[in-house]
């Protein structure tokens, strides 16, 4: 009877153990697969090792979570997200912008860095090859020139009509007819020539002479402002290739990385988008004058313009389309809350700020 009882007890224990899932041994460390992509200064590859803001931040988070990390580099942000979606990676970290579209498919941590898009153009070193005739034609047909020509035409009409009214009946006047046509054309010719060269003829009628003197002073001021505006626009075009902000990207060849948020923004701006796999390819295209600008995340372009691109490129305009970077995990992953708690503790004890200043503080 005792032997039967022992056999039954042993059978029950073995059955229960057989139904229980395998548990990690006490003290065993969890290994997390972390997808990332090389994008200085977020992720920098040095030989077989990775460094950068995202890597340092994740290593600090991993210490708080008591996990080890296996980094899985991806060629671009879309491949990184696909790796997390397919279960090949537990976590994704790099320059991953939090968007409404991505939030429908993934869970994001609290923001780890504020960012935005910015524009990188050639400049600061050897001037790019230019076509003087093409630059001149572009300038003459620019919106600024058309506006000034329109203003000049309106200004010419006013003194021309005043002179025609006052001068047409004077027997020795500068007008050779009393009729509106072609008399007004003669008056407009006088007003236009006075605007450009201060003219050689003066009206004979005394009120018309007063109008002429006032018109000469107005012409001097108008020509001075026009010349200054023309010189300023020509200088901007020579230095920046005609790009000073997002509004100037229409019709321009602009490089950005595949799958990034900049692609849709550039298409909305009616730019000619050139998508590249690696950010280095975008920089190379800019150096070779194959594109007129590069649009990427502001921290990435700031780092490049201050390091490898120093003296050859510069940023124009303020960052636009503000975005936040986050750490991405699969939907409903229990890792999200654990990562958020670790981030909060890093901010509270100053560790996050030290990592941030290491990569982004101005010397």
GUPA-132818 format. One record per residue: x, y, z of N, C-alpha, C in turn; residue in one letter. Coordinates in steps of 0.02 Angstrom, whole numbers, padded with zeros to 5 digits, always signed. Layout:
N
XYZXYZXYZa/...
This chain:
363
+00041-00060+00000+00000+00000+00000+00043+00063+00000x/+00095+00062+00044+00141+00119+00047+00176+00128-00019x/+00198+00071-00049+00234+00074-00114+00188+00103-00168x/+00123+00085-00167+00076+00111-00216+00067+00186-00207x/+00064+00208-00145+00055+00280-00131+00116+00319-00157x/+00175+00292-00146+00236+00326-00169+00238+00330-00245x/+00215+00277-00277+00215+00277-00351+00167+00328-00379x/+00108+00332-00347+00059+00382-00369+00084+00453-00359x/+00116+00466-00302+00143+00533-00288+00196+00552-00338x/+00241+00504-00352+00294+00518-00400+00265+00531-00469x/+00212+00495-00488+00180+00505-00554+00148+00573-00559x/+00115+00595-00505+00082+00661-00506+00134+00716-00513x/+00189+00711-00476+00242+00762-00479+00272+00766-00549x/+00285+00708-00580+00314+00707-00647+00266+00736-00698x/+00200+00722-00689+00151+00749-00736+00147+00824-00731x/+00148+00850-00669+00146+00923-00660+00208+00956-00690x/+00266+00926-00677+00328+00954-00705+00327+00951-00781x/+00296+00900-00809+00293+00894-00882+00250+00948-00913x/+00198+00970-00874+00154+01022-00901+00182+01092-00892x/+00228+01101-00846+00257+01168-00834+00306+01186-00889x/+00306+01252-00911+00354+01274-00961+00424+01275-00933x/+00471+01268-00977+00540+01270-00955+00557+01339-00928x/+00589+01343-00871+00607+01406-00839+00682+01416-00844x/+00704+01478-00853+00776+01490-00855+00807+01475-00788x/+00867+01454-00789+00901+01438-00728+00911+01501-00686x/+00915+01493-00621+00923+01550-00576+00988+01587-00594x/+00983+01653-00603+01042+01693-00619+01055+01698-00693x/+01017+01662-00734+01028+01666-00806+01008+01736-00831x/+01047+01764-00877+01034+01831-00903+00996+01827-00969x/+00944+01868-00975+00904+01869-01036+00943+01903-01092x/+00939+01876-01151+00970+01906-01210+00916+01939-01253x/+00922+02004-01267+00876+02039-01310+00909+02054-01377x/+00871+02042-01430+00895+02057-01498+00872+02128-01515x/+00919+02172-01529+00904+02243-01540+00922+02262-01611x/+00871+02279-01651+00882+02301-01720+00903+02375-01719x/+00949+02392-01761+00973+02461-01766+00998+02473-01836x/+01020+02534-01851+01049+02549-01916+01103+02601-01907x/+01154+02598-01948+01210+02644-01943+01189+02712-01969x/+01190+02762-01926+01170+02830-01944+01202+02878-01894x/+01265+02899-01907+01299+02943-01860+01259+03007-01848x/+01257+03033-01787+01290+03008-01726+01246+02961-01685x/+01187+02942-01713+01143+02897-01676+01176+02828-01668x/+01203+02803-01723+01238+02739-01722+01299+02746-01768x/+01357+02732-01741+01420+02737-01779+01454+02669-01778x/+01476+02646-01835+01510+02582-01840+01585+02593-01840x/+01620+02561-01793+01693+02565-01789+01720+02494-01791x/+01738+02472-01851+01759+02403-01860+01699+02357-01851x/+01705+02310-01804+01650+02264-01790+01607+02287-01733x/+01622+02344-01703+01584+02368-01645+01542+02429-01664x/+01491+02441-01624+01446+02497-01634+01450+02544-01575x/+01445+02609-01590+01442+02660-01539+01394+02714-01562x/+01388+02767-01525+01342+02820-01543+01291+02832-01488x/+01250+02884-01497+01200+02902-01446+01152+02845-01432x/+01123+02815-01484+01074+02762-01475+01105+02701-01441x/+01166+02685-01459+01199+02626-01430+01214+02637-01356x/+01242+02697-01340+01257+02712-01270+01193+02713-01228x/+01140+02742-01256+01077+02745-01219+01049+02675-01208x/+01049+02633-01260+01022+02566-01250+01064+02525-01201x/+01131+02532-01204+01173+02496-01157+01156+02515-01085x/+01142+02580-01075+01123+02602-01007+01055+02574-00988x/+01008+02571-01035+00943+02541-01022+00950+02466-01007x/+00992+02432-01047+01003+02361-01037+01031+02344-00969x/+01073+02388-00943+01100+02378-00875+01044+02382-00824x/+00998+02430-00834+00942+02437-00787+00894+02378-00792x/+00888+02349-00852+00843+02292-00861+00877+02225-00844x/+00943+02226-00833+00982+02166-00818+00977+02116-00876x/+00988+02142-00937+00986+02100-00996+01051+02111-01035x/+01068+02062-01076+01123+02069-01123+01093+02084-01192x/+01135+02108-01237+01110+02133-01301+01146+02102-01360x/+01108+02084-01410+01135+02063-01475+01109+02114-01527x/+01153+02157-01551+01133+02208-01599+01127+02177-01669x/+01074+02197-01704+01061+02172-01772+01056+02232-01819x/+01111+02251-01852+01110+02308-01897+01065+02296-01958x/+01026+02346-01976+00982+02344-02035+01004+02398-02084x/+00992+02389-02149+01015+02438-02198+00977+02504-02196x/+00913+02503-02176+00874+02565-02173+00819+02557-02121x/+00782+02611-02110+00732+02610-02057+00675+02562-02072x/+00657+02554-02135+00603+02508-02152+00623+02436-02138x/+00685+02418-02155+00709+02351-02140+00712+02339-02065x/+00730+02391-02027+00731+02385-01954+00661+02371-01928x/+00612+02409-01951+00543+02399-01928+00517+02330-01949x/+00535+02309-02009+00514+02242-02033+00543+02187-01989x/+00604+02197-01965+00636+02147-01923+00599+02141-01856x/+00578+02198-01828+00540+02197-01766+00471+02166-01777x/+00439+02183-01833+00372+02157-01848+00373+02082-01858x/+00427+02056-01888+00431+01985-01902+00454+01944-01842x/+00472+01977-01787+00496+01941-01728+00569+01925-01730x/+00605+01950-01781+00677+01938-01783+00715+01978-01731x/+00685+02034-01710+00715+02076-01658+00662+02091-01606x/+00684+02098-01543+00638+02114-01489+00628+02189-01483x/+00678+02227-01503+00679+02300-01493+00711+02332-01554x/+00691+02393-01570+00724+02432-01622+00743+02501-01595x/+00805+02521-01607+00826+02587-01584+00876+02616-01634x/+00866+02678-01651+00909+02718-01695+00873+02784-01703x/+00874+02813-01763+00836+02873-01777+00767+02852-01803x/+00724+02828-01757+00658+02803-01775+00606+02855-01754x/+00579+02891-01801+00530+02943-01786+00463+02912-01766x/+00432+02940-01716+00366+02917-01694+00314+02952-01737x/+00278+02913-01777+00226+02940-01820+00160+02903-01806x/+00105+02934-01827+00039+02903-01816+00034+02837-01855x/+00062+02835-01915+00060+02774-01955+00099+02717-01923x/+00157+02732-01895+00197+02679-01863+00166+02659-01796x/+00133+02707-01762+00103+02691-01698+00045+02642-01704x/+00016+02637-01764-00038+02588-01775-00011+02517-01779x/+00053+02510-01795+00082+02443-01805+00130+02422-01750x/+00155+02471-01712+00205+02456-01661+00188+02494-01597x/+00223+02477-01544+00222+02515-01482+00288+02553-01476x/+00284+02615-01451+00344+02656-01443+00354+02673-01370x/+00417+02680-01352+00435+02704-01286+00421+02779-01282x/+00435+02807-01224+00436+02880-01218+00489+02907-01266x/+00481+02969-01290+00532+02997-01335+00601+02997-01304x/+00650+02979-01345+00719+02979-01320+00759+03039-01347x/+00732+03073-01398+00768+03131-01426+00720+03170-01470x/+00721+03236-01463+00681+03279-01507+00720+03294-01570x/+00687+03291-01627+00721+03302-01690+00676+03341-01737x/+00695+03343-01800+00657+03376-01853+00698+03372-01916x/+00666+03384-01973+00702+03382-02036+00739+03447-02048x/+00796+03442-02083+00834+03502-02100+00866+03492-02169x/+00889+03547-02197+00914+03547-02266+00990+03559-02265x/+01025+03516-02302+01098+03521-02309+01113+03538-02382x/+01155+03590-02394+01173+03611-02461+01249+03617-02466x/+01275+03618-02528+01348+03629-02535+01366+03699-02514x/+01428+03707-02493+01452+03774-02475+01503+03771-02420x/+01545+03823-02418+01595+03827-02366+01664+03806-02390x/+01667+03770-02446+01732+03751-02474+01736+03776-02545x/+01760+03734-02591+01764+03754-02661+01694+03764-02688x/+01684+03818-02724+01618+03832-02752+01600+03781-02804x/+01536+03760-02806+01516+03711-02856+01517+03740-02926x/+01524+03696-02974+01525+03719-03043+01458+03751-03060x/+01461+03808-03094+01400+03844-03111+01400+03862-03185x/+01340+03876-03210+01331+03900-03278+01310+03973-03274x/+01356+04021-03287+01340+04092-03279+01278+04113-03319x/+01272+04089-03382+01215+04108-03422+01150+04081-03392x/+01153+04019-03369+01094+03990-03338+01075+04026-03274x/+01126+04046-03234+01112+04083-03173+01079+04150-03189x/+01105+04184-03242+01078+04249-03261+01006+04243-03284x/+00991+04193-03325+00923+04184-03349+00876+04166-03291x/+00900+04124-03245+00858+04106-03188+00843+04167-03145x/+00893+04210-03138+00884+04271-03099+00835+04318-03132x/+00842+04328-03199+00799+04374-03235+00727+04350-03237x/+00716+04284-03233+00649+04257-03234+00623+04239-03165x/+00660+04259-03114+00640+04242-03046+00580+04283-03023x/+00547+04260-02972+00488+04294-02946+00505+04365-02921x/+00564+04373-02892+00583+04438-02866+00587+04490-02922x/+00618+04471-02978+00624+04518-03034+00555+04536-03062x/+00512+04486-03068+00445+04499-03095+00406+04546-03049x/+00414+04538-02984+00379+04583-02938+00403+04654-02945x/+00470+04662-02950+00498+04729-02957+00479+04761-03023x/+00477+04722-03077+00456+04749-03142+00383+04771-03140x/+00341+04731-03105+00271+04750-03098+00263+04815-03059x/+00304+04822-03005+00302+04884-02966+00325+04943-03008x/+00377+04933-03048+00402+04987-03091+00349+05008-03141x/+00314+04960-03170+00262+04977-03220+00206+05019-03188x/+00186+05000-03127+00134+05039-03093+00158+05109-03077x/+00221+05114-03055+00249+05179-03039+00254+05224-03101x/+00270+05194-03157+00277+05233-03219+00209+05261-03240x/+00156+05224-03229+00089+05247-03251+00068+05311-03216x/+00086+05319-03153+00063+05378-03115+00092+05442-03142x/+00159+05451-03145+00186+05514-03172+00171+05523-03247x/+00165+05467-03283+00150+05473-03355+00082+05505-03365x/+00032+05486-03327-00034+05516-03335-00036+05588-03311x/+00000+05602-03256+00003+05672-03232+00035+05717-03284x/+00091+05695-03312+00126+05735-03363+00083+05742-03425x/+00048+05689-03444+00005+05695-03504-00050+05746-03494x/-00082+05745-03435-00136+05793-03421-00110+05864-03420x/-00051+05876-03390-00025+05943-03381+00013+05969-03442x/+00043+05924-03480+00090+05945-03532+00059+05944-03602x/+00004+05910-03612-00022+05899-03680-00044+05962-03715x/-00064+06015-03678-00088+06076-03710-00034+06130-03716x/+00026+06115-03689+00080+06165-03694+00108+06164-03765x/+00113+06224-03797+00135+06225-03867+00207+06200-03878x/+00250+06206-03827+00319+06183-03834+00333+06122-03789x/+00280+06087-03771+00288+06031-03726+00323+05971-03757x/+00337+05921-03715+00374+05861-03738+00327+05812-03774x/+00261+05824-03769+00213+05782-03804+00194+05813-03870x/+00188+05772-03921+00176+05798-03989+00104+05789-04011x/+00059+05773-03966-00012+05764-03982-00054+05777-03921x/-00115+05798-03932-00161+05809-03877-00205+05748-03865x/-00202+05700-03908-00243+05640-03901-00213+05592-03849x/-00258+05553-03817-00234+05506-03765-00187+05455-03796x/-00208+05427-03853-00164+05383-03891-00142+05421-03954x/-00079+05428-03969-00021+05396-03935+00011+05438-03882x/-00022+05492-03859+00010+05537-03812+00031+05504-03747x/-00011+05457-03721+00006+05424-03659+00068+05380-03666x/+00078+05352-03726+00138+05311-03738+00201+05354-03736x/+00196+05416-03763+00253+05462-03760+00268+05480-03687x/+00214+05492-03647+00224+05509-03577+00254+05450-03538x/+00232+05389-03554+00259+05330-03520+00332+05319-03539x/+00350+05333-03601+00420+05327-03622+00462+05376-03582x/+00437+05438-03575+00475+05487-03535+00482+05464-03463x/+00428+05438-03432+00431+05416-03362+00479+05357-03353x/+00477+05310-03402+00521+05251-03397+00594+05271-03406x/+00608+05315-03455+00677+05336-03467+00703+05376-03407x/+00660+05416-03376+00680+05453-03316+00695+05406-03258x/+00654+05352-03252+00666+05302-03200+00734+05269-03209x/+00753+05255-03271+00815+05218-03284+00876+05264-03288x/+00868+05323-03318+00927+05365-03333+00920+05437-03309x/+00865+05452-03275+00850+05521-03254+00831+05567-03312x/+00831+05541-03372+00804+05576-03431+00843+05638-03451x/+00829+05662-03512+00862+05722-03538+00812+05779-03549x/+00748+05762-03555+00697+05812-03568+00659+05829-03504x/+00641+05893-03496+00599+05915-03441+00535+05944-03470x/+00479+05929-03438+00416+05959-03461+00419+06035-03460x/+00377+06068-03500+00376+06141-03504+00327+06172-03456x/+00272+06138-03443+00221+06165-03399+00246+06162-03327x/+00235+06215-03286+00269+06220-03222+00246+06167-03172x/+00181+06150-03172+00159+06095-03129+00189+06028-03151x/+00195+06019-03217+00225+05958-03242+00298+05953-03222x/+00332+06010-03217+00402+06010-03195+00409+05988-03122x/+00362+06011-03081+00363+05989-03011+00353+05914-03006x/+00305+05888-03046+00295+05816-03048+00359+05780-03071x/+00393+05809-03120+00454+05778-03146+00509+05775-03093x/+00517+05829-03054+00569+05830-03002+00553+05778-02949x/+00490+05775-02927+00471+05724-02877+00481+05653-02904x/+00466+05644-02967+00475+05578-02998+00549+05559-03001x/+00593+05608-03013+00665+05594-03015+00690+05570-02946x/+00668+05604-02893+00687+05582-02825+00661+05511-02812x/+00599+05499-02831+00570+05432-02821+00609+05380-02861x/+00630+05398-02920+00668+05352-02962+00734+05332-02931x/+00768+05382-02900+00833+05367-02868+00824+05316-02812x/+00772+05326-02770+00759+05280-02715+00740+05211-02741x/+00697+05209-02792+00674+05145-02820+00733+05106-02849x/+00776+05138-02888+00833+05104-02919+00881+05079-02866x/+00891+05117-02812+00936+05096-02758+00911+05033-02725x/+00845+05032-02708+00817+04972-02677+00818+04913-02725x/+00803+04926-02788+00803+04872-02838+00873+04841-02845x/+00924+04883-02848+00992+04858-02855+01013+04817-02795x/+00995+04841-02735+01012+04804-02674+00978+04736-02672x/+00913+04734-02692+00876+04671-02692+00905+04623-02743x/+00924+04648-02801+00953+04607-02854+01019+04577-02831x/+01061+04618-02800+01126+04594-02776+01117+04542-02721x/+01069+04553-02677+01057+04505-02622+01034+04438-02649x/+00988+04439-02696+00963+04376-02725+01017+04340-02763x/+01059+04376-02799+01113+04344-02837+01163+04312-02790x/+01178+04346-02733+01225+04319-02684+01197+04255-02653x/+01133+04256-02635+01102+04197-02606+01104+04138-02654x/+01089+04151-02718+01090+04097-02767+01160+04068-02776x/+01211+04111-02774+01279+04086-02783+01302+04045-02723x/+01282+04067-02663+01304+04033-02602+01264+03969-02589x/+01198+03974-02596+01154+03919-02576+01122+03883-02633x/+01137+03901-02694+01106+03869-02751+01032+03882-02754x/+01009+03939-02725+00939+03957-02728+00897+03922-02676x/+00926+03888-02627+00888+03852-02575+00903+03884-02508x/+00852+03911-02476+00860+03941-02410+00808+03914-02360x/+00762+03872-02384+00711+03844-02340+00669+03792-02377x/+00622+03760-02344+00581+03709-02375+00544+03732-02437x/+00523+03795-02438+00485+03821-02495+00525+03824-02559x/+00593+03822-02553+00636+03825-02612+00652+03756-02641x/+00626+03703-02612+00642+03635-02634+00600+03613-02694x/+00549+03650-02712+00506+03632-02768+00547+03626-02833x/+00543+03568-02865+00579+03557-02928+00652+03542-02920x/+00679+03542-02858+00750+03529-02847+00760+03453-02835x/+00820+03430-02855+00839+03360-02841+00865+03356-02770x/+00830+03317-02728+00845+03314-02657+00854+03241-02637x/+00909+03226-02603+00923+03157-02582+00900+03147-02510x/+00873+03087-02496+00856+03067-02428+00857+02990-02426x/+00851+02962-02367+00856+02889-02361+00789+02855-02373x/+00791+02795-02398+00731+02756-02413+00691+02742-02349x/+00626+02746-02355+00583+02728-02299+00578+02779-02244x/+00615+02835-02250+00613+02886-02198+00553+02932-02204x/+00539+02969-02151+00482+03014-02152+00492+03072-02200x/+00555+03086-02219+00569+03143-02263+00542+03131-02334x/+00534+03068-02354+00512+03053-02422+00444+03084-02436x/+00396+03071-02393+00328+03098-02403+00327+03174-02398x/+00367+03201-02352+00369+03274-02344+00397+03307-02408x/+00449+03279-02436+00479+03307-02497+00432+03302-02556x/+00395+03248-02560+00346+03242-02615+00291+03294-02608x/+00271+03308-02546+00221+03360-02535+00248+03429-02556x/+00313+03438-02548+00345+03501-02567+00361+03503-02642x/+00343+03449-02679+00353+03444-02751+00427+03445-02771x/+00469+03416-02727+00539+03408-02744+00548+03344-02784x/+00604+03340-02821+00621+03279-02857+00661+03236-02809x/+00629+03185-02781+00658+03146-02726+00705+03093-02754x/+00766+03091-02726+00815+03039-02743+00825+02998-02680x/+00798+02936-02679+00803+02894-02620+00866+02851-02623x/+00903+02849-02569+00965+02810-02565+00959+02763-02506x/+00998+02708-02509+00997+02658-02456+01035+02682-02395x/+01094+02710-02406+01137+02732-02350+01143+02807-02350x/+01149+02836-02291+01156+02909-02286+01221+02932-02319x/+01271+02889-02319+01334+02907-02352+01324+02918-02426x/+01277+02881-02456+01263+02890-02528+01232+02959-02541x/+01193+02984-02494+01164+03050-02502+01218+03104-02500x/+01265+03096-02453+01320+03145-02448+01363+03143-02512x/+01376+03083-02537+01416+03076-02597+01382+03108-02657x/+01316+03100-02663+01279+03131-02718+01282+03206-02713x/+01281+03234-02653+01285+03306-02644+01355+03331-02664x/+01406+03295-02644+01475+03314-02662+01485+03312-02737x/+01453+03264-02771+01462+03256-02844+01413+03300-02883x/+01375+03343-02848+01326+03388-02879+01273+03350-02918x/+01259+03288-02897+01205+03249-02928+01138+03269-02898x/+01139+03298-02838+01079+03325-02807+01096+03395-02782x/+01044+03435-02771+01055+03504-02749+01049+03512-02673x/+01023+03461-02640+01016+03464-02567+01006+03394-02539x/+01017+03388-02474+01002+03327-02437+00955+03348-02380x/+00900+03311-02372+00854+03324-02317+00851+03261-02273x/+00871+03270-02211+00870+03215-02162+00857+03243-02093x/+00862+03201-02043+00851+03223-01975+00905+03272-01954x/+00884+03324-01918+00928+03378-01899+00990+03354-01860x/+00985+03311-01809+01045+03290-01773+01096+03255-01817x/+01071+03217-01866+01116+03181-01912+01155+03230-01956x/+01119+03279-01984+01152+03328-02027+01198+03375-01988x/+01178+03393-01927+01221+03435-01886+01288+03401-01872x/+01284+03337-01856+01345+03299-01842+01390+03295-01904x/+01360+03281-01962+01400+03275-02023+01431+03342-02042x/+01393+03396-02038+01420+03461-02059+01475+03485-02012x/+01477+03459-01951+01528+03479-01903+01588+03431-01904x/+01583+03375-01939+01637+03326-01940+01662+03314-02011x/+01639+03260-02044+01666+03243-02110+01651+03296-02163x/+01594+03330-02157+01575+03379-02208+01596+03450-02192x/+01633+03460-02139+01652+03528-02119+01691+03564-02174x/+01669+03625-02191+01702+03664-02243+01676+03650-02313x/+01637+03596-02321+01611+03579-02388+01536+03586-02393x/+01501+03582-02337+01428+03587-02337+01406+03631-02279x/+01344+03654-02281+01316+03690-02224+01240+03683-02224x/+01211+03695-02166+01139+03690-02157+01106+03757-02173x/+01046+03755-02202+01009+03815-02215+00939+03809-02184x/+00915+03865-02159+00848+03865-02129+00846+03829-02062x/+00792+03840-02026+00782+03807-01962+00752+03737-01974x/+00758+03692-01925+00726+03627-01931+00651+03635-01942x/+00622+03593-01984+00551+03594-01996+00523+03523-01988x/+00458+03516-01984+00426+03452-01971+00457+03418-01909x/+00445+03450-01850+00473+03424-01788+00448+03353-01774x/+00493+03310-01750+00478+03241-01736+00514+03219-01673x/+00491+03165-01643+00525+03134-01586+00548+03065-01605x/+00608+03046-01581+00632+02978-01589+00607+02936-01530x/+00594+02872-01545+00574+02826-01492+00604+02758-01502x/+00598+02716-01451+00620+02646-01455+00558+02605-01473x/+00564+02563-01524+00506+02527-01550+00507+02454-01528x/+00448+02429-01510+00439+02359-01492+00375+02334-01525x/+00364+02269-01523+00304+02240-01552+00243+02262-01512x/+00183+02263-01542+00123+02284-01506+00112+02241-01443x/+00093+02275-01389+00078+02243-01325+00137+02207-01294x/+00197+02225-01314+00256+02194-01285+00266+02218-01213x/+00278+02171-01166+00290+02192-01096+00355+02232-01088x/+00396+02231-01141+00459+02269-01136+00448+02344-01135x/+00394+02368-01164+00385+02440-01170+00384+02474-01101x/+00344+02446-01054+00341+02477-00988+00407+02472-00952x/+00441+02417-00960+00507+02409-00927+00557+02459-00956x/+00555+02469-01022+00600+02518-01053+00583+02589-01030x/+00518+02605-01025+00498+02671-01002+00522+02684-00931x/+00516+02634-00887+00539+02643-00818+00615+02654-00817x/+00651+02617-00858+00723+02625-00861+00741+02696-00886x/+00706+02720-00937+00718+02787-00963+00705+02840-00910x/+00651+02832-00873+00635+02880-00820+00690+02881-00767x/+00715+02823-00749+00768+02821-00698+00832+02852-00725x/+00846+02842-00790+00906+02873-00820+00901+02949-00821x/+00840+02975-00833+00831+03047-00832+00835+03074-00761x/+00807+03038-00714+00805+03062-00645+00874+03066-00613x/+00919+03019-00628+00985+03021-00596+01039+03056-00639x/+01017+03085-00696+01064+03123-00737+01103+03083-00788x/+01093+03017-00790+01130+02976-00838+01111+02992-00910x/+01047+03004-00922+01025+03021-00990+01059+03085-01014x/+01061+03136-00971+01090+03200-00991+01165+03192-01006x/+01199+03151-00969+01271+03140-00982+01280+03107-01051x/+01238+03059-01067+01243+03026-01133+01226+03077-01188x/+01174+03116-01178+01154+03167-01227+01211+03217-01239x/+01241+03242-01185+01293+03293-01191+01356+03264-01225x/+01368+03200-01215+01426+03169-01247+01423+03175-01322x/+01363+03171-01351+01356+03169-01424+01329+03234-01455x/+01296+03275-01415+01264+03334-01445+01282+03401-01413x/+01317+03400-01357+01335+03464-01325+01383+03503-01369x/+01372+03570-01373+01416+03613-01413+01480+03624-01373x/+01539+03612-01403+01602+03621-01366+01611+03693-01342x/
